[in-house]
Amino acid sequence: MLLKIYLLVTFVVSLATFFVYGWDKRQAVRNAQRVPEKTLHLLAVLGGWPGALLAQHFFRHKNRKVSFQIVFWLIGLAQAGILIAWLVR
């Protein structure tokens, strides 16, 4: 049951994260007010890292900024580690 809830939350937050990345890319192209990187990272921490990963490739956004990628991949690894630890307990 908890796994189903986790997967549902991950899907919903990932979907929202995907659209936020799309919005940020659009704002970047328009040279308008951007979504703060802290917000993008927070969405990843809340479970949206799969959607963030897809968005980075789909929109070609935030995938070349090394400082952003380091934090993003640390979040992803931490999330994966927590999930694996939870599943094997």
PyMOL commands that set and color helices and strands:
alter all, ss='L'
color gray80, all
select helices_A, chain A and resi 2-30+37-58+66-88
alter helices_A, ss='H'
color red, helices_A
deselect
rebuild
show_as cartoon
